[in-house]
Amino acid sequence: MNTGLLHLHNLLRWVVLITLLWSIVKLMTGKDALKTSKILLISAHSTLVLGLYQYFFGSIGYALISQAAGGMKEVMKDAAGRFWAVEHISSMLIAIVLITIGHIRLKKGGKSSVTATFYLIALLLILSAIPWPFRAGIGRPWFPGL
């Protein structure tokens, strides 16, 4: 089950990235981006729920902290452990909060440039916190299981 959830989490990563980019393009060009923003919001929150489940009940995340002899202090010394236990979840949570705020502002008729700024910051956070295959020690395949 954990493998299937990890694959679904990975697939939704691509949905989030594509809809985030598409929403930014629509916002920058002045087109109506509400529908794309709604798809982004739903996929981001779905990814968050899967990620939180994996963090608390999977082998990476909270398990790293609880299994380490020195707890959080020991995990923070290891780059890979720190990434999975702190950096990935923190960056993604902040990015999803920014996506949610941007969507709410867009829905209420706010300026599209402000929403685009929220989305751009969220995109940068997501891109920095994804375990890309070329990242040493934490890399994951582009499409696991395929």
Wavefront OBJ file of the C-alpha trace (Angstrom):
o trace
v 0.000 0.000 0.000
v 2.805 2.434 0.858
v 4.389 1.898 -2.559
v 1.110 2.671 -4.307
v 0.609 5.827 -2.242
v 4.160 6.920 -3.030
v 3.519 6.437 -6.755
v 0.264 8.395 -6.522
v 2.046 11.144 -4.583
v 4.671 11.260 -7.328
v 2.073 11.378 -10.108
v 0.229 14.209 -8.398
v 3.534 16.104 -8.217
v 3.428 16.387 -11.992
v -0.233 17.468 -11.953
v 0.609 20.190 -9.425
v 3.627 21.404 -11.420
v 1.777 21.479 -14.749
v -1.335 23.196 -13.385
v 0.803 25.634 -11.395
v 2.736 26.612 -14.518
v -0.480 26.792 -16.543
v -2.134 28.995 -13.912
v 0.862 31.353 -13.860
v 0.782 31.657 -17.651
v -2.959 32.352 -17.618
v -2.584 34.942 -14.868
v 0.284 36.694 -16.663
v -1.601 36.828 -19.958
v -4.774 38.165 -18.362
v -6.925 35.114 -19.107
v -9.439 33.650 -16.668
v -7.434 31.283 -14.482
v -10.089 30.374 -11.913
v -10.773 26.884 -13.289
v -7.078 26.035 -13.575
v -6.499 27.458 -10.118
v -9.245 25.214 -8.710
v -7.614 22.122 -10.279
v -4.293 23.266 -8.809
v -5.834 23.703 -5.366
v -7.455 20.266 -5.404
v -4.342 18.478 -6.663
v -2.079 20.326 -4.199
v -4.273 19.455 -1.233
v -4.592 15.829 -2.378
v -0.826 15.618 -2.653
v -0.530 17.170 0.804
v -2.843 14.587 2.373
v -0.885 11.728 0.778
v 2.397 13.305 1.823
v 1.289 13.809 5.417
v 0.214 10.176 5.601
v 3.606 9.091 4.272
v 5.406 11.439 6.662
v 3.704 10.144 9.786
v 3.145 6.483 8.881
v 5.876 5.773 6.311
v 9.527 4.897 6.713
v 10.787 8.366 5.809
v 9.858 11.466 7.784
v 8.763 11.173 11.368
v 10.133 7.617 11.515
v 13.628 8.999 10.898
v 13.314 11.247 13.918
v 11.846 8.619 16.229
v 14.358 5.911 15.195
v 17.456 8.087 15.506
v 19.364 7.590 18.749
v 19.758 11.335 19.283
v 16.326 12.238 17.919
v 16.030 15.445 15.930
v 19.563 16.523 16.808
v 20.967 13.434 15.088
v 18.688 13.748 12.057
v 19.708 17.371 11.499
v 23.361 16.313 11.128
v 22.533 14.077 8.147
v 21.691 15.928 4.908
v 19.335 13.237 3.575
v 17.614 12.776 6.919
v 17.207 16.530 7.341
v 15.727 16.800 3.847
v 13.070 14.138 4.479
v 12.316 14.987 8.108
v 12.269 18.796 7.851
v 13.030 20.505 4.534
v 10.663 18.645 2.185
v 7.586 18.845 4.394
v 8.213 22.452 5.497
v 8.738 23.755 1.966
v 5.734 21.905 0.604
v 3.464 23.073 3.425
v 4.462 26.698 2.828
v 3.986 26.277 -0.930
v 0.498 24.820 -0.490
v -0.445 27.620 1.915
v 0.675 30.131 -0.749
v -1.344 28.288 -3.421
v -4.399 28.358 -1.160
v -4.019 32.063 -0.387
v -3.516 32.829 -4.071
v -6.607 30.859 -5.059
v -8.749 32.570 -2.416
v -7.553 36.007 -3.545
v -8.284 35.117 -7.175
v -11.723 33.767 -6.284
v -12.585 36.972 -4.408
v -11.648 39.058 -7.439
v -8.192 40.138 -6.348
v -5.469 41.279 -8.699
v -4.144 38.482 -10.875
v -0.601 39.848 -10.509
v -0.730 39.266 -6.742
v -1.963 35.700 -7.250
v 0.754 35.129 -9.852
v 3.344 36.276 -7.296
v 2.019 33.803 -4.716
v 2.095 31.058 -7.338
v 5.626 31.921 -8.476
v 6.958 31.741 -4.925
v 5.115 28.436 -4.426
v 6.646 27.121 -7.664
v 10.148 28.007 -6.514
v 9.588 26.320 -3.156
v 8.201 23.188 -4.785
v 11.031 22.970 -7.315
v 13.605 23.321 -4.547
v 12.011 20.653 -2.342
v 11.354 17.919 -4.908
v 13.757 14.971 -4.636
v 14.927 15.207 -8.251
v 16.907 12.214 -9.572
v 20.118 14.241 -9.860
v 20.137 15.214 -6.152
v 22.748 13.092 -4.412
v 21.505 11.038 -1.477
v 17.835 12.006 -1.795
v 17.112 11.591 -5.500
v 14.058 9.664 -6.634
v 13.236 8.547 -10.189
v 11.251 10.828 -12.504
v 8.414 8.291 -12.600
v 8.833 5.562 -9.950
v 7.326 2.214 -10.811
v 7.333 2.731 -14.563
l 1 2 3 4 5 6 7 8 9 10 11 12 13 14 15 16 17 18 19 20 21 22 23 24 25 26 27 28 29 30 31 32 33 34 35 36 37 38 39 40 41 42 43 44 45 46 47 48 49 50 51 52 53 54 55 56 57 58 59 60 61 62 63 64 65 66 67 68 69 70 71 72 73 74 75 76 77 78 79 80 81 82 83 84 85 86 87 88 89 90 91 92 93 94 95 96 97 98 99 100 101 102 103 104 105 106 107 108 109 110 111 112 113 114 115 116 117 118 119 120 121 122 123 124 125 126 127 128 129 130 131 132 133 134 135 136 137 138 139 140 141 142 143 144 145 146
